[in-house]
Amino acid sequence: MMESTLPAPFSGWFMRRGWVPRSHQLAMLDAARAGESTLLVAPTGGGKTLAGFLPSLVELAQAPRSGLHTLYISPLKALATDVARNLLHPVQEMELPISVETRTGDTPANRRARQRVTPPHILLTTPESLAVLLSLPDAPALVADLTCVIIDEAHALAGTKRGDQLALGVARLRTLAPRVRRVGLSATVAHPAALQAYVGADRRIEVADCAPPRLSMLVHDGRLSWSGHMGLEAAPSLMQRIRAAETTIVFVNTRAQAELMFQELWKQNTATLPIALHHGSLEASQRRKVEAAMAAGRLRAVVATSSLDLGIDWGGVDQVIQVGAPKGVSRLLQRVGRANHRMEEASRAILAPANRFEVLECEAAMLSVSARELDGDPPRPGSLDVLAQHLLGLACSAPFMPDAIYAEVRRAAPYAALSREDFDDVLTFVENGGYALSTYERWRKLFRDSEGRVHVRSDRVAARHRMNIGTIVEAPLLKVRLSGKRRGGPVLGEIEETFVNTLRPGDTFVFAGRLLRFIRLREMIVECAEGGSGEPMVPAYQGGRLPLTTNLADRIRGLLQDPGSWAMLPGQVHEWLRLQRAQSRLPGRDDLLVETFPRGDRWYLVAYCFEGRNAHQTLGMLITRRMERAGFAPRGFVATDYVLGIWSAHQPVDVASLFEQDMLGDDLEAWMAESSMLRRTFRNVAVVAGLVDRHIPGAEKSRKQVTVNTDLIYDVLRKHQPNHVLLRATRADAASGLIDLSRVAGMLARVKGRVVHMALSRLSPLAAPVLLEIGRESVRSADDEERLLAEAEAIIAEATGEIPAAPAKAAAERFARQPTLLL
């Protein structure tokens, strides 16, 4: 195909900026002129966003028209806002007759209403807002002339429930606007063909990475932590790096960690450099202020979570710091790409591990980046609970015939293999709740007319559905408001109800970069004042921890088996591994090392699985059941991303049999029947599918109310309709979600016949971190904390051989007698 040239206004605009159109940008223009849907895979800074919009801008400039021309969908509201701001530059500078607007949950209601009457040429939105739009009666007229739909950061959506929701929405758009082109924009991915199918693209354009990133590891002075994941000790060193750079993004893995790290950096900020905080629980106006300040170059640093992972174009950022382990190579590259947002220049990033195991993970990640190894699983099949939500939304817009919608749904790649039986079961559930629930009026949401056409039962059902659209299920959030002289001070953001329930008047906590004193809870508002005394708490958020990927776990095991590579590790970590090899052995790449040893009046079993926290929690539940039957009297366990630690009253023997694959049979079924994790998974499925409405006009359901409702329904369905479609959806979610059965099954198959049991007389150096985690679970007071610190010293001394095991025995016995948390 001959490569296009840009028409005059655009070629002149490129020349004035000193730019030359990239070949992939021109190729996207060619594809659009041929009417082809395209997936563009390119590294950060490759001009993907402009390449995606360029055909639309050219078409609208050459043939002006009214109505919605291009729909852009972003996984983040912040990204949609940033892209809209950047898109306005060429539109205004070339004086193009093109209107550009955003439509997200933060868009005022009057603007959303006006957009339905007079839509812009280009509308930037999110999957949730698109679903709301498609549920409206005027949706067909609004999108009838739609020419292009752009899916940005497609790799971040494919394989997720939000991605399922978007795929169904795009399938609907293809029905309402048959000539619409699909454009997918993605960073470099491990499975490009699967992503192309997800987008529904006719062709794929891939751009090579010109300048691999420059990565280094920062280990602060002093003793490197054995456990913990906050990394706050590194704050002085990080502040030095911030002062030496122009603009830095400090990425952390959780919102609680972001609050704490911001506080620690501010303590070190003697030069009062402008630094800010950004995470998803802050008030939208506060996030927008931070984003605008970064875009204008007014900040030297921002501490952020995944809220800034994707695509935001801040060309002034010249340094990224990742605090804590990255948990995945692709995720790390996404964050690193925020620095030097230009394809020809290498991004510069610093990894700051928080403990010794994280040093290994950071080193493994850097090796994978050097080898250009990407990780991530191919997209999984679409979720049935998301399909249920989508079908109700379709009926809210207009009546439909099931046969036509089944064919439409199967055009969405996640549902290409959907059976008619599953489709009919989902539709029946939305219609009346299914066999076990069909006698209850509250779950009758649809009805069929004499011709078999499906209708929504009432406007009230439609209104409640629109209030509950979305696939992200979080604990109920309460707004945090500063009290002043007058009622109604500024809102700082939102925190989870479960955290607020632990607060008493006068308690202090850190939020939005401030020290706050809790006054009271009034309705859904947490009223606070600035200041206070005492040790502040930090809000924790469910689901904040990222899972360790399979590829990175394999790299860590390989690193442990290659002593020749240890020279690149910090001296403390090198010595730690050397001691482990001398006192026990190191985990192998294809085997499973399990150590047992006595300590105090307990026996400990430590398994070095490296399969991620969720998989280890499931494994811990299953193995403790087996240990109970064998008479070992297990007392509890702790799961980290790297190891599983179990403690028991009696010595475990025949350890290899505990890890046999048959645990995934009867043991798994028995555990799942009573598992609180499975109940929690069902709770999330029920909310997404619309079985339980979280948001109700004039009221909000608390987490306790949702839990009670879903637990009762769960028991009814298991007893009376065990094959109910929501139970099937729950089991499917469990395989890769909270329970992560797929990782457990894969590990048990990999180590079959290769479990290496080391019966030791005392704990090994590699086991010390998990024992410290066990101690941390039992901290309840200041006295407990002092005991933990003393015991930590004893554990570390014993593990490193600084003192014989015997002098530590008294401390160990004190530690063992304390009550611990059975997970």
Steps between C-alpha positions, in 0.01 A plus 500: 500500500629847412565710808275805534613857519333746733267763357621860507371626838644198679835488319548867582414444866758218523763723333436791737562269794813356345342157470499244223201261485602152611445214261245333729299824523477512122420128490206560732378766258524249213307239697222747576467599134469130415230461766714256700487456877851504646697416812808718550760352736778745582726590794432796723575832332438360152217739419227234528229739612556745216518208256160380623334841466673619183259333253200647686652849503580480127151371412326771703727773361440393139128424535350693793180357642289510813444215743722253679784386273755337733460337839820461705499261796762512774539281808566811712308822541830684548628364169184607316538852642869514407440374145219752450731782612776385264259446210379859523851629414498395131128576469547857624835565332365389159164667570315180415118500526509209745350481850663280766343412839527245780220299662587321825359464849651842579313676215221730628147372439398804293791444261417130466140593417612754242736247337203271430330779308803663340787252508858609428687366199743313730387368837747356750356265761552185712349148477252577778379824344463326165282233665279770651477673162397179325226436757319823406199492265662755266828304469424366148443852363805640680747248350332433165763696303797392713804446277777392736542359850848522655595267788804643675727289721315194367750268671387632840136413427514166315451207736332708774134547585521862389640367174207258468261788559674707232510214248123455538452874460707507181300204364187707561655798320575277201130414481381860538770643269592216260783687326684602818876437496671359810841636596699344783802673654730291716841481656717205400332180624576131535194386301442745209283261295257453790486875550429552130206261527378688809500832310342337195773636274561401138871574521773555758775761480793438736776751574836391640638655818787726398652575841476240779453657846789560737421338834692506826434382852520721809572329830515750785787515748470287812359155559263386227157401630418131525123550457237771448406665172470878563862596431481814715863466612603599148336845523825696567674338201193549281483868591861541386410347161194727473712808565746393227229458232264740329172313556446160663209261536537282810287191438383282789273195500219597740313812605602453865864483392451818295375692804787380720769559239373852431524578872854359525618691193349821633699457822816482288395793279707767673514704179115499489494379140147482355398133530151354486294187559273321249285190550150389412339576838582871494229745399478540123568873518818435697618242245433742216703773673796262533470390137483860378797600713706211363402584141605862559835398651424650843578186702833336574347169606171319542443184707250283313342157477369331185279809455787640286622174344351553159572727209492849656737716294720703731803560286682677783528187714862388483508246782276223634557335837324172578483445877444136584504202268344553154309166500523471121728595211227647279367700793851631573554602137167682501608706800854554377358632173363805684859638501642661183173452313687475169564186299861584402614579856554241770273528801689521828365323806613401848368194684497530881423159656353498850650169622738219404256293300404815311866553411487161326177595324637837385818336367293235321283773347804691373640182344166437328490855366853460362396174333182670368286235666141609550255336734126474535241236421288501182148642549264255671140430390239765582332501840135403524420759769617777265281355225201512739560869566535568127175322406303704751658817359394404146141451613508839675581658163253309284324159478703227330468152352720242678623334179629829359672598825661156537657545156607856593658393830703230327660770281678618816825301522467407871161340422581346161471149649192575715257208485131559440428323828714746697344794316148380570582434866638852540196651329267294721684622808458863396136430413391341829804401711506138385312196629590536869416873512219526246224530762642829630365815334818702568701294247247523218661766283402397147196361324426366152217606274293268280765509226780404741650848512669583834400821683615665822225464762482866611672839492590442865698187409680695226586788736644265764698316234667820377596591857678164540680464166863399536720200568735641766369380836648677799400525862252787551680833496432792731590860420758670725409862572695763693285672759526875528309784657215421266363157423611377161876541478705368208476132407846336489404166349361162602603222737351157560221448749686211666787734596266767637335239722832464689522873585398664827454875546843656545686229306743631240565370152694602188306574183548725195845587630355647824486401866130486591308460828178300483197686640199289404319314225191690385295298249751422220745778596814456713542833678859584594720786612864563420763407755480274801740300714602140534622249245285544187338211315498463122190392304542162335310403186388151404652353188786746497781246470614401154569131422845369411496382137592144402787608273661717765466225761684264265778757457541526879534122532760505222693779675513299823650206310773708335764598758703658220238776477504580872794738460259763365291480819561716810752348737240432770282303257801311360597396852139407582488258206845361583389423856182337371698272270732406788227432758232345276473533122356744248166461320537342157349617176299182447462361851332611822716558808314441827677553832377387843656597832406539866491834678371553852201270548411498131601334179529706183457395137625747239436433129681714239234497229540848340144493361356821648306583813155389377621158388694455824194584710301234318783251536522582872130429548525166321822382665383589851193281441731210412723572800193501726399154375855373546498610866763777468261754662568802276451833676515747213689619194633810327527541123731744325565533127803275538440241774236327707565459873289267718540439872370194688510333840660178371781417258386463137625179340458347153496861380498414128155340533358832621568647153351222286270610219199314634448787745320669209230232522305429817706735719436787261128430474463471878694822558315693232170397655587688819757751375452865592713584195246334271221687675688824442543411133127428475431835668693680226333296225157575648566875500624502138214281377239720668380241751571757772485873436771691686358841407131563558319832444503684833715241679830316494545141611776438751746218447339317791158517329644378169689219676194379692283507186747321276596241762135403543449476124824303462376238748161478328654454156751239616219302658226534238676583171871412523545552126355852509673726249637729775658205680660399170628855458633492856696180442642642175610817681658291775729328252692821431386745767505495879561124509721477190446127451672505163831600660461236771423228246791605279745490790386159627538358149846656460639359827334159486755251634747785562415620853829538690451486876774639725448405867701760690582546865438876486364758261693576183602848377242488219224413750570800726286747299186285518543454877514877531177520299341250740601725790362808326158335465473476880584862588212650696656762732817694578615217727447253216707722273788513750482122531504466121807723468686298761395176338601629158851556628505145636370353172754687289785412733403134499453490122837658431686297759605804699397319819423134562137394489488430874529861629211595277282225645350707782401780262361245257287340770364841605421572139334161441270538801343819363164469323532510122258560219376189323438606140 
